[in-house]
Amino acid sequence: MQTPRLRLGFTLLELLVVITIIGLLASVGLASYSRAQARARDARRQSDLTTVRNSLEIYYAENNSYVSTSDIWRDASEALSVLDPIYIRGLPDDPGGSGSVPYRYTSVSNGQGYCLAANLETADTTQSSCTVTLETGYDYGLGNP
């Protein structure tokens, strides 16, 4: 009479099923993490523009005019370099890293208004408080008036 064999371990099929389930869960988690990172970068962009706006308002209070670009869109870091370090401690850069779209700035009505623009990663529609049309590729604007 034969004694029954005691089998220890898992079959190949059981291991494949477990690995497949772990892979699916990991891919869903990674996609959620990527979306959360994009939303965090967008929040940082909005916060950066608010900080620059506050600096521009202080500049206006002292100079009775905003930084002028003759109504031409320019990179904010170049156009607003006069704000650093008196009105702001370092102009912010887009948090997207290399290949990201830089913040843009234009003066309006001969320095009596302005518009700051950024490109949000998760925006479905354009959000702007600017009186001018945003440049192509930008979907978030903060301005006065």
C-alpha positions in Angstrom: 0.0 0.0 0.0 1.2 3.4 -1.0 1.2 6.3 1.4 -0.1 9.6 0.1 2.5 12.1 -0.9 2.6 15.3 1.0 2.9 18.3 -1.5 4.4 21.5 -0.2 4.5 24.7 -2.3 2.5 26.2 -5.0 1.8 25.1 -8.6 2.9 27.1 -11.5 -0.7 28.1 -12.3 -1.2 29.4 -8.8 1.9 31.5 -8.9 0.9 33.0 -12.3 -2.5 34.0 -11.0 -1.0 35.7 -8.0 1.6 37.6 -10.1 -1.1 38.7 -12.5 -3.3 40.1 -9.7 -0.3 42.0 -8.2 0.6 43.4 -11.6 -3.0 44.7 -12.1 -3.1 46.3 -8.6 0.3 47.9 -9.2 -0.7 49.5 -12.5 -3.9 50.9 -11.0 -2.0 52.4 -8.1 0.7 53.9 -10.4 -2.0 55.6 -12.6 -3.6 57.2 -9.5 -0.2 58.3 -8.2 0.6 60.0 -11.6 -2.7 61.9 -11.5 -2.1 63.0 -8.0 1.3 64.3 -8.9 -0.1 66.3 -11.9 -2.8 67.9 -9.6 -0.1 68.8 -7.1 2.0 70.5 -9.8 -1.0 72.4 -11.0 -1.7 73.6 -7.4 1.9 74.8 -7.2 1.6 76.7 -10.5 -1.5 78.5 -9.3 0.2 79.3 -6.0 3.3 80.6 -7.9 1.2 83.0 -10.0 -0.6 84.3 -6.9 2.8 85.0 -5.3 4.0 86.8 -8.3 0.7 88.7 -8.5 1.2 89.9 -4.9 4.7 91.1 -5.7 3.4 93.0 -8.8 0.8 94.7 -6.6 3.5 95.9 -4.2 5.5 97.1 -7.2 2.5 99.0 -8.5 1.9 100.6 -5.2 5.4 102.0 -5.2 5.8 102.8 -8.9 2.2 103.6 -10.0 2.7 101.2 -12.9 3.2 97.5 -13.5 6.3 96.2 -15.2 5.8 97.0 -18.9 6.4 94.6 -21.8 4.6 96.9 -24.3 1.7 94.5 -24.4 3.9 91.6 -25.7 4.0 88.2 -24.1 7.4 87.3 -22.6 8.8 84.7 -20.2 7.9 85.8 -16.7 11.4 85.2 -15.4 12.9 87.6 -17.9 10.2 90.2 -17.9 9.8 90.4 -14.1 13.5 90.2 -13.2 13.2 93.8 -11.8 11.0 92.3 -9.0 13.9 90.2 -7.7 15.1 90.6 -4.8 13.2 93.7 -3.7 9.6 92.5 -4.2 10.0 88.8 -4.4 12.8 86.5 -3.3 13.5 84.6 -6.5 11.0 84.2 -9.3 9.4 80.8 -9.4 9.9 78.3 -12.2 7.3 75.9 -13.6 7.5 72.7 -11.4 7.2 70.4 -14.4 11.0 70.3 -14.8 12.7 70.1 -18.2 10.4 70.3 -21.1 7.8 72.2 -19.1 6.2 75.4 -20.4 7.5 78.5 -18.7 5.2 81.1 -17.0 4.4 84.0 -19.3 3.7 87.7 -18.5 2.3 90.6 -20.5 1.5 94.2 -19.5 -1.8 95.6 -20.5 -2.8 99.3 -21.2 0.7 100.7 -21.0 1.6 99.2 -17.7 -1.8 99.8 -16.0 -2.7 96.1 -16.1 -1.1 92.7 -16.5 -1.7 89.0 -17.2 0.3 86.1 -15.9 -0.2 82.7 -17.6 0.6 79.1 -16.9 -0.2 75.8 -18.6 -2.0 73.4 -16.3 -1.7 69.6 -16.8 -5.2 68.7 -15.6 -7.3 71.6 -16.9 -10.3 70.7 -19.0 -11.2 74.3 -19.8 -9.4 77.7 -19.8 -9.6 79.6 -16.5 -8.6 83.2 -16.7 -9.2 86.5 -15.0 -7.2 88.4 -17.6 -8.7 91.0 -19.9 -6.5 89.8 -22.8 -6.6 86.4 -24.6 -4.1 83.9 -23.3 -1.3 82.7 -25.6 -1.8 79.4 -27.4 -0.9 76.5 -25.1 -1.8 78.3 -21.9 -5.0 77.6 -20.0 -4.7 79.4 -16.7 -4.4 83.2 -16.4 -4.3 85.6 -13.5 -4.6 89.3 -14.2 -5.4 92.8 -13.2 -7.7 94.4 -14.3 
